[in-house]
Amino acid sequence: MSLAAEPRDMFVAANRFEIADGYGDEFVERFAERSDGMDEQPGFVRFDLLAPADEDSNVYVSQTYWESRADFEAWTESEAFEDAHSEHPPREWFESHPTLETYETAVTRE
């Protein structure tokens, strides 16, 4: 693993979901089976769904990587975004409302 000479500037949108006990597998399955068209959007780089590594945590994080904030915002204003978010999962899956956090890369290692 080495420090990249010139880090690739990216915009990262991370949604934190606090999932109720017993619904983690269904939550992950929903993302795995969902075709949202995100990967066809200009500026899309990557999507990750992170599951808790500790048994005492119930926080899952979806992270999308974009070439720019403008690309992410264009995705959120697209018809594909509306379609992808039109069917909401049951409320009982969630302990609280998801929280959006946004970041820009500062250091990249590959």
C-alpha positions as CSV (number, residue, x, y, z in Angstrom):
1,M,0.0,0.0,0.0
2,S,1.5,3.4,-1.0
3,L,0.5,7.0,-0.7
4,A,-0.6,8.2,-4.1
5,A,1.6,11.0,-5.5
6,E,-1.5,13.1,-6.4
7,P,-4.6,12.0,-4.6
8,R,-7.7,11.6,-6.7
9,D,-10.2,14.2,-5.5
10,M,-13.5,12.6,-4.9
11,F,-16.8,13.4,-3.1
12,V,-18.1,10.8,-0.8
13,A,-21.7,10.6,0.5
14,A,-22.2,8.4,3.4
15,N,-25.6,7.5,4.8
16,R,-25.7,6.0,8.3
17,F,-28.6,3.6,9.1
18,E,-29.3,2.4,12.6
19,I,-31.0,-0.9,11.9
20,A,-33.4,-2.6,14.4
21,D,-32.4,-6.0,15.8
22,G,-33.2,-8.8,13.4
23,Y,-33.4,-6.8,10.2
24,G,-29.7,-6.5,9.2
25,D,-29.8,-9.4,6.7
26,E,-33.0,-8.1,5.0
27,F,-31.4,-4.6,4.9
28,V,-28.3,-5.9,3.2
29,E,-30.3,-8.1,0.8
30,R,-32.4,-5.1,-0.3
31,F,-29.2,-3.3,-1.4
32,A,-27.8,-6.4,-3.0
33,E,-30.9,-7.0,-5.1
34,R,-31.6,-3.3,-6.0
35,S,-30.9,-2.0,-9.4
36,D,-30.8,1.8,-9.0
37,G,-29.0,2.9,-12.1
38,M,-26.5,4.8,-10.0
39,D,-23.5,3.1,-11.8
40,E,-24.7,4.6,-15.1
41,Q,-24.7,8.2,-13.7
42,P,-22.0,10.6,-14.9
43,G,-19.2,10.9,-12.2
44,F,-20.2,7.8,-10.3
45,V,-17.1,6.0,-9.1
46,R,-18.1,3.3,-6.5
47,F,-20.7,2.2,-4.0
48,D,-20.1,0.3,-0.8
49,L,-22.5,-0.9,1.9
50,L,-20.7,-1.4,5.1
51,A,-22.0,-3.8,7.8
52,P,-21.0,-3.5,11.4
53,A,-18.0,-5.6,12.3
54,D,-18.9,-5.7,16.0
55,E,-21.9,-7.6,17.4
56,D,-22.9,-4.8,19.6
57,S,-23.4,-2.3,16.8
58,N,-26.4,-2.0,14.5
59,V,-25.1,0.9,12.3
60,Y,-24.8,0.2,8.6
61,V,-23.2,2.8,6.2
62,S,-23.8,3.2,2.5
63,Q,-21.0,5.1,0.8
64,T,-21.1,6.4,-2.7
65,Y,-18.0,7.9,-4.3
66,W,-18.3,10.6,-7.0
67,E,-15.9,12.6,-9.1
68,S,-17.5,15.8,-7.7
69,R,-20.2,17.1,-5.5
70,A,-22.0,18.3,-8.6
71,D,-22.1,14.8,-9.9
72,F,-23.6,13.6,-6.6
73,E,-26.2,16.4,-6.6
74,A,-27.1,15.7,-10.2
75,W,-27.8,12.0,-9.2
76,T,-30.0,13.1,-6.3
77,E,-32.0,15.3,-8.7
78,S,-32.3,12.5,-11.4
79,E,-35.3,10.4,-12.3
80,A,-33.2,7.3,-11.6
81,F,-32.7,8.5,-8.0
82,E,-36.5,9.0,-7.6
83,D,-37.1,5.5,-8.9
84,A,-34.5,4.0,-6.7
85,H,-36.0,5.6,-3.6
86,S,-39.7,5.2,-4.5
87,E,-40.3,2.0,-2.5
88,H,-39.4,2.5,1.1
89,P,-38.5,-0.4,3.4
90,P,-40.7,-1.0,6.4
91,R,-40.3,1.5,9.2
92,E,-39.7,-1.2,11.8
93,W,-36.3,-1.9,10.2
94,F,-35.0,1.4,11.5
95,E,-34.2,2.6,15.0
96,S,-33.9,6.2,13.7
97,H,-33.9,8.3,10.5
98,P,-30.8,7.8,8.3
99,T,-28.1,10.5,8.6
100,L,-26.3,11.8,5.6
101,E,-22.6,12.8,6.0
102,T,-20.5,14.2,3.1
103,Y,-16.8,14.2,2.6
104,E,-14.0,15.1,0.2
105,T,-10.9,13.0,-0.1
106,A,-7.9,14.4,1.7
107,V,-5.4,11.5,1.4
108,T,-5.7,8.4,-0.9
109,R,-3.7,5.2,-0.5
110,E,-3.8,2.3,-2.9
